């Protein structure tokens, strides 16, 4: 993780995400964290730069990471963030989630999801009020469908490697019984080889409700990070767009890393 972008709008949620990022990245050699703010009018440049500088000073009191600040004018947050990420060849974007209100929930389904859809780099989403915990246990959800083609192992391993966590790989399917099928076993073997350096543990849960299963598993195993492979209209969309599945984002306080196929 050489280049990490943390967009801030100076809301408490975005500042909390910046604090989380600082603690997460401290101690990792060669990382450059870019604090990025987009203002709409030219006369906002001076204030934006001053506020970024003040935030940088605060962050430097809680960790040691090289920080660059960047304030730029723009009418569209996602467009400017996308351009910056491509220009800097960013390895990771760390974003907060804005609010529990209806407006905040719309943000989840728009800006955050839009950034994931750009397929530039992984996006780490920090829930409101999330406090940093050392990354010791990571949950990777998988549909166990053609995993060699559909699992972006390289970016996932780049994120995991600095932390060397215990990796838990889980599948939820109501058709699971006592033993998994030969097809699932074959996909399991491929994933086991793919992530061999992390000695993954596998779990096959015969349940109907995917998001509830994830919540309960994350609580039982003391999960510090959940990784979801983004596919159109699948698990990521269910967790972050449908109103009845907001629990993971708003109540569990577990960061979610969205990685595209």
Secondary structure in CASP SS format (residue, H / E / C, confidence):
PFRMAT SS
TARGET T0000
AUTHOR 0000-0000-0000
METHOD secondary structure of the structure
MODEL  1
X C 1.00
X C 1.00
X E 1.00
X E 1.00
X E 1.00
X E 1.00
X E 1.00
X C 1.00
X C 1.00
X C 1.00
X C 1.00
X H 1.00
X H 1.00
X H 1.00
X H 1.00
X H 1.00
X H 1.00
X H 1.00
X H 1.00
X H 1.00
X H 1.00
X H 1.00
X H 1.00
X H 1.00
X H 1.00
X C 1.00
X C 1.00
X C 1.00
X C 1.00
X C 1.00
X C 1.00
X E 1.00
X E 1.00
X E 1.00
X E 1.00
X E 1.00
X E 1.00
X E 1.00
X E 1.00
X C 1.00
X C 1.00
X H 1.00
X H 1.00
X H 1.00
X H 1.00
X H 1.00
X H 1.00
X H 1.00
X H 1.00
X H 1.00
X H 1.00
X H 1.00
X H 1.00
X H 1.00
X H 1.00
X H 1.00
X H 1.00
X H 1.00
X H 1.00
X C 1.00
X C 1.00
X C 1.00
X C 1.00
X C 1.00
X C 1.00
X E 1.00
X E 1.00
X E 1.00
X E 1.00
X E 1.00
X E 1.00
X E 1.00
X E 1.00
X C 1.00
X C 1.00
X C 1.00
X H 1.00
X H 1.00
X H 1.00
X H 1.00
X H 1.00
X H 1.00
X H 1.00
X H 1.00
X H 1.00
X H 1.00
X H 1.00
X H 1.00
X C 1.00
X C 1.00
X C 1.00
X E 1.00
X E 1.00
X E 1.00
X E 1.00
X E 1.00
X C 1.00
X C 1.00
X C 1.00
X C 1.00
X C 1.00
X H 1.00
X H 1.00
X H 1.00
X H 1.00
X H 1.00
X H 1.00
X H 1.00
X H 1.00
X H 1.00
X H 1.00
X H 1.00
X H 1.00
X H 1.00
X H 1.00
X H 1.00
X H 1.00
X C 1.00
X C 1.00
X C 1.00
X C 1.00
X E 1.00
X E 1.00
X E 1.00
X E 1.00
X E 1.00
X C 1.00
X C 1.00
X C 1.00
X C 1.00
X C 1.00
X C 1.00
X C 1.00
X C 1.00
X C 1.00
X C 1.00
X E 1.00
X E 1.00
X E 1.00
X E 1.00
X E 1.00
X C 1.00
X C 1.00
X C 1.00
X C 1.00
X C 1.00
X H 1.00
X H 1.00
X H 1.00
X H 1.00
X C 1.00
X C 1.00
X H 1.00
X H 1.00
X H 1.00
X H 1.00
X H 1.00
X H 1.00
X H 1.00
X H 1.00
X H 1.00
X C 1.00
X C 1.00
X C 1.00
X C 1.00
X E 1.00
X E 1.00
X E 1.00
X E 1.00
X E 1.00
X E 1.00
X E 1.00
X C 1.00
X C 1.00
X C 1.00
X C 1.00
X C 1.00
X C 1.00
X C 1.00
X C 1.00
X C 1.00
X H 1.00
X H 1.00
X H 1.00
X H 1.00
X H 1.00
X H 1.00
X H 1.00
X H 1.00
X H 1.00
X H 1.00
X H 1.00
X H 1.00
X H 1.00
X C 1.00
X H 1.00
X H 1.00
X H 1.00
X C 1.00
X C 1.00
X E 1.00
X E 1.00
X E 1.00
X E 1.00
X E 1.00
X C 1.00
X C 1.00
X C 1.00
X C 1.00
X H 1.00
X H 1.00
X H 1.00
X H 1.00
X H 1.00
X H 1.00
X H 1.00
X H 1.00
X H 1.00
X H 1.00
X H 1.00
X C 1.00
X C 1.00
X C 1.00
X C 1.00
X E 1.00
X E 1.00
X E 1.00
X E 1.00
X E 1.00
X E 1.00
X C 1.00
X C 1.00
X C 1.00
X C 1.00
X H 1.00
X H 1.00
X H 1.00
X H 1.00
X H 1.00
X H 1.00
X C 1.00
X C 1.00
X H 1.00
X H 1.00
X H 1.00
X C 1.00
X H 1.00
X H 1.00
X H 1.00
X H 1.00
X C 1.00
X C 1.00
X C 1.00
X C 1.00
X E 1.00
X E 1.00
X E 1.00
X E 1.00
X E 1.00
X E 1.00
X C 1.00
END
